[in-house]
Amino acid sequence: MNPFSDPFARIRDNVASVQARIADAAHRSGRSSSAVRLVAVTKYVDAAMAGLLVKAGLTDLGESRPQELWSKAAALADLAPHWHLVGHLQSNKVRRTLPLKPLIHSADSLKILEATSREAQGLGLTSELLLEVNVSGDAAKHGFAPAEVAPLLPRIAALGHIKVTGLMTMASREGDEGRARREFAALRELRDRLAAACPPEVSLGELSMGMSGDYQVAIEEGATMVRLGSVLFEGLTGQPTP
């Protein structure tokens, strides 16, 4: 019998392999593996497969589309994963998303921050967000330009019912490892520059950067969260590769 004909066995082995690589990369950056949170991105799999990730010990699940987050959160309610929204969030989807209490990695405009603040107040909760920064300058990507972040921090600090806890970026799709490293380092350096004058209501401790193809480099450059999808499903037939 093929030992990987059992999807759970394959996922469990993939998770163990990825966690070992995370630990090695964290060690190279002078940190413990506990300093890096693995967010398992489930946009390429169904709810049943996502549930196997939770059973394999990954309790942080990420979705790119709010509608998929709503659907999977309902299907996996008994497993109670902690959800992350890692893709673009439109204002008209904020109200339905917030009760699921995801960490929103993609706060990419003042408009969405203000909408989240309003909706969170109406729901009587506080929403946690990361500011998405378009470090690469790619016009096809969402996010604040690096120079826009500092002037916005006082305005963000004045908004109620949201808690900004860090920054997020995506490396250039066309770039090589060296370019990805430079872009991840640029986000870390931006965070370090902003920290000195950051309002007390805003924290920038989290750095969400790195996906399946570049997460080890991201960790070496200071990532505290990596967003991994395809690498967790290697060897499973029928699973698309992004």
C-alpha positions in Angstrom: 0.0 0.0 0.0 1.3 3.4 -0.9 1.9 5.2 2.5 0.6 8.4 0.9 -2.7 7.0 -0.4 -4.1 8.2 3.0 -4.5 12.0 2.6 -4.1 12.6 6.3 -0.8 10.7 6.5 0.5 12.8 3.6 -0.6 16.1 5.1 0.8 15.1 8.5 4.2 14.3 6.9 4.1 17.5 4.8 3.4 19.5 8.0 6.2 17.9 9.8 8.6 18.6 7.0 7.5 22.2 6.7 7.8 22.8 10.4 11.3 21.4 10.4 12.3 23.9 7.6 10.6 26.7 9.5 12.7 25.8 12.6 15.9 25.7 10.5 15.2 29.1 9.0 14.2 30.6 12.3 17.5 29.3 13.8 19.4 31.0 11.0 17.7 34.3 11.9 18.6 33.8 15.6 15.1 33.0 16.7 13.1 30.0 17.9 10.5 28.3 15.7 7.9 29.5 18.2 8.5 33.0 16.9 7.0 32.1 13.5 3.3 31.3 13.0 2.3 29.0 10.2 -0.9 30.1 8.5 -2.2 27.2 6.3 -3.9 28.7 3.2 -6.8 26.6 2.2 -8.0 28.3 -1.0 -7.0 25.4 -3.2 -8.8 22.7 -1.2 -12.2 21.9 0.1 -13.4 22.0 3.7 -12.7 18.3 4.3 -9.1 18.7 3.3 -8.8 21.9 5.3 -10.1 20.0 8.3 -7.2 17.5 8.0 -4.8 20.4 8.5 -6.4 21.2 11.8 -6.3 17.5 12.8 -2.6 17.6 11.9 -2.0 20.4 14.4 -2.4 23.5 12.2 -5.0 25.7 13.9 -4.4 28.9 11.9 -6.2 28.6 8.5 -6.2 31.3 5.9 -8.5 32.2 3.0 -8.1 34.6 0.2 -11.8 35.2 -0.6 -14.3 36.3 2.1 -17.0 34.0 0.7 -14.7 30.9 1.0 -13.8 31.9 4.5 -17.5 32.1 5.4 -18.2 28.7 3.9 -15.3 26.9 5.4 -15.8 28.5 8.8 -19.3 27.2 8.9 -18.2 23.7 7.8 -15.3 23.5 10.3 -17.0 25.2 13.3 -16.6 22.1 15.4 -12.8 22.2 14.9 -12.7 26.0 15.8 -9.6 27.0 13.8 -8.4 30.6 14.0 -9.1 32.2 10.7 -7.0 34.6 8.7 -8.1 36.6 5.7 -5.1 36.9 3.5 -6.7 38.3 0.3 -8.4 41.6 -0.6 -11.4 42.6 1.4 -14.1 44.8 -0.1 -16.1 47.1 2.1 -19.4 45.3 1.3 -18.0 42.1 2.7 -16.7 43.5 6.0 -19.9 43.1 8.1 -20.3 39.4 7.4 -16.6 38.7 7.8 -15.9 40.3 11.2 -18.1 38.0 13.4 -15.7 35.2 12.5 -12.9 37.2 14.1 -10.2 36.6 11.5 -6.9 38.3 11.5 -7.2 40.4 8.4 -3.8 40.5 6.7 -4.9 42.8 3.8 -5.9 46.2 5.2 -4.8 48.0 2.1 -6.5 51.4 2.2 -7.8 53.9 4.7 -11.3 53.3 3.3 -11.2 49.6 4.4 -9.8 50.5 7.8 -12.6 53.0 8.3 -15.2 50.6 7.2 -13.9 47.9 9.5 -13.9 50.3 12.4 -17.5 51.3 11.8 -18.7 47.7 11.3 -16.7 46.5 14.3 -18.3 49.2 16.5 -21.8 48.2 15.4 -21.0 44.5 16.2 -19.5 45.4 19.6 -16.1 43.8 18.8 -12.5 44.8 18.0 -11.0 43.5 14.8 -7.3 42.8 14.4 -5.6 43.8 11.1 -2.2 44.0 9.4 -1.4 46.9 7.0 -0.6 45.5 3.5 2.4 47.2 2.0 3.2 47.0 -1.7 6.9 46.9 -1.3 7.5 45.7 -4.8 5.7 48.6 -6.4 3.8 46.2 -8.7 0.7 48.1 -10.0 -1.3 44.9 -10.0 -0.9 44.4 -6.3 -3.0 46.0 -3.5 -1.4 47.8 -0.6 0.0 51.0 0.7 3.1 52.4 -0.8 5.9 52.3 1.8 6.0 56.1 2.0 2.3 56.3 2.7 2.3 54.3 5.9 4.0 56.8 8.4 1.6 59.7 7.6 -1.4 57.4 8.0 -0.5 56.0 11.4 -2.0 58.9 13.5 -5.3 58.6 11.5 -5.3 54.8 12.0 -4.6 55.3 15.7 -7.7 57.5 16.0 -10.0 54.8 14.7 -11.9 52.7 17.3 -12.6 49.0 17.4 -9.7 48.0 15.3 -6.3 46.8 16.4 -3.4 47.1 13.9 -0.7 44.6 15.0 1.8 44.6 12.1 2.6 44.7 8.4 2.1 42.3 5.4 3.6 42.1 2.0 3.9 39.8 -1.0 7.1 39.4 -3.0 7.2 39.9 -6.7 5.9 37.0 -8.7 8.5 37.4 -11.4 11.4 37.9 -9.0 14.1 35.4 -7.9 15.1 34.6 -4.4 17.5 37.6 -4.2 14.7 40.0 -5.1 12.3 38.4 -2.6 14.9 38.7 0.1 15.4 42.4 -0.7 11.6 43.0 -0.6 11.2 41.1 2.7 14.1 43.0 4.2 12.6 46.3 3.0 9.4 45.5 4.9 11.3 44.7 8.1 13.4 47.9 7.7 10.2 49.9 7.2 8.7 48.4 10.4 11.9 49.3 12.3 11.9 52.9 11.1 8.2 53.3 11.9 8.5 51.7 15.4 10.3 54.7 16.9 7.4 57.1 16.1 4.5 54.6 16.1 1.4 55.8 18.1 0.8 53.7 21.2 -2.5 52.6 19.8 -0.8 50.8 16.9 1.6 47.9 17.1 3.8 46.7 14.3 5.3 43.6 15.9 3.9 41.2 13.3 5.5 40.7 9.8 3.3 38.5 7.6 5.5 37.6 4.6 6.5 34.5 2.7 4.5 31.9 0.8 5.2 28.4 -0.3 8.0 29.3 -2.7 9.9 31.8 -0.5 8.9 31.3 3.1 12.4 30.3 4.3 13.9 33.5 3.0 11.1 35.5 4.6 11.8 33.9 7.9 15.5 34.6 7.6 14.5 38.3 7.0 12.2 38.5 10.1 8.8 37.1 9.2 6.6 36.3 12.2 3.9 34.7 10.0 4.2 32.8 6.8 1.2 32.0 4.6 1.6 28.5 3.0 -0.7 26.6 0.7 0.7 24.3 -2.0 3.7 23.1 0.0 1.3 21.5 2.6 -0.5 19.5 -0.1 2.5 18.1 -2.1 1.9 14.5 -3.2 -1.9 14.7 -3.0 -3.4 13.9 -6.4 -6.0 16.3 -7.7 -4.7 19.2 -5.7 -3.9 22.2 -8.0 -0.5 23.9 -7.7 -0.7 27.8 -7.6 
